[in-house]
Amino acid sequence: MIVFVSGMPRSGSTYSFNVVKRALLRRGSVASILADKREQLTSGETTHAIYKAHDADDDLVRMLRDGLVKSVCTIRKPENAVLSWLNTFGGEPAEVVDTVMLPWMRLFERIAKHSLVIGMEEIESRRLRSTWKIGRYTCANYSPVEWMNDCRQLSKRRVSTLLTNIENKKRNIIDHGWTYYDEETFFHRRHISDRRKFEKRSEVLLEIRCRLAPWLDRDGNLVRLA
């Protein structure tokens, strides 16, 4: 099985990746593939493959539409995703919108109808339900026992401990300089941003909404295409 974890940046896609991975690991070997190793996706070296990325080429989209690939797509209010990115990694709003968000918006247009789409607010406030939905979407025989175990292992307390261990480099780390992340879970050292530090300046929000206007409703929310 191939699963594409294709969420909006800063929307909970790494959490959904870990639910998918735990479900598939019980059913065979799993290759966790990032964008720079795209060619491994269909290599057949493992029973299952998970491709975690915020973009996709035509071949992958075609496979998704043909039912050869499953896709889990997490979303949130786009302006908050941009603010979270700025708070976590820095940069200029216009640059983040143009280089990070706009390509993902175009991808969402192509894959939403073929994906399980879950809002970040559901992952945060109804984590038990969202974990069940992701697990059952990935594997039809995903069981209540698996669900309870995954909810326990991916609880906020355990993830917080994991992030501390990543920060202190007590895990196997992949370091890209500007950030580093855990080789097993893909959680990175700044995975949870402090929303109290979001600078919601009116001119910044207006610029974000103007640049993303074709995909937003009047309140700045992402238009649900699925």
BELZITA-V328539 format. One record per pair of residues at least 6 apart in sequence whose C-alpha atoms are under 7 Angstrom apart, sorted by the first residue. I is the first residue (numbers start at 1). GAP is how many residues later the second one is. If there is no record, write none. Layout:
BEGIN
[[I:GAP] [I:GAP]]
END
This chain:
BEGIN
[[1:46] [1:47] [1:48] [2:46] [2:47] [2:48] [2:67] [2:68] [3:46] [3:47] [3:48] [3:66] [3:67] [3:68] [4:46] [4:47] [4:48] [4:65] [4:66] [4:67] [4:68] [5:8] [5:12] [5:46] [5:47] [5:48] [5:66] [5:67] [5:68] [6:46] [6:47] [6:48] [6:65] [6:66] [6:67] [7:6] [7:47] [7:66] [7:67] [7:68] [8:46] [8:66] [8:67] [8:96] [9:45] [9:72] [10:71] [10:74] [10:75] [11:63] [11:64] [11:65] [11:70] [11:109] [12:62] [12:108] [13:61] [14:172] [14:173] [16:118] [18:167] [19:112] [19:115] [19:116] [19:131] [20:114] [20:115] [20:118] [23:112] [24:6] [24:24] [28:19] [28:20] [29:17] [29:18] [29:19] [30:16] [30:17] [30:18] [30:19] [31:15] [31:17] [31:18] [31:19] [32:17] [32:18] [32:19] [33:8] [33:17] [33:18] [33:19] [34:17] [34:18] [34:19] [35:18] [41:8] [41:10] [54:50] [55:49] [55:52] [61:50] [63:6] [64:6] [64:50] [65:49] [70:45] [71:44] [71:45] [72:43] [72:44] [72:45] [73:42] [73:43] [73:44] [73:45] [74:43] [74:44] [74:45] [74:46] [75:43] [75:44] [75:45] [76:43] [76:44] [77:144] [77:145] [78:143] [78:144] [79:126] [79:129] [82:14] [82:15] [83:115] [84:109] [84:114] [87:106] [87:110] [87:111] [88:102] [88:105] [97:111] [112:113] [112:114] [113:112] [113:113] [122:8] [123:7] [128:23] [131:20] [132:15] [135:7] [136:6] [163:26] [165:6] [166:16] [166:22] [166:23] [167:22] [171:11] [172:10] [172:11] [173:7] [173:8] [173:9] [173:10] [174:6] [174:7] [174:8] [174:9] [175:6] [180:8] [180:9] [181:6] [181:7] [181:8] [182:6] [209:11] [215:7] [215:8] [216:6] [216:7] [217:6]]
END
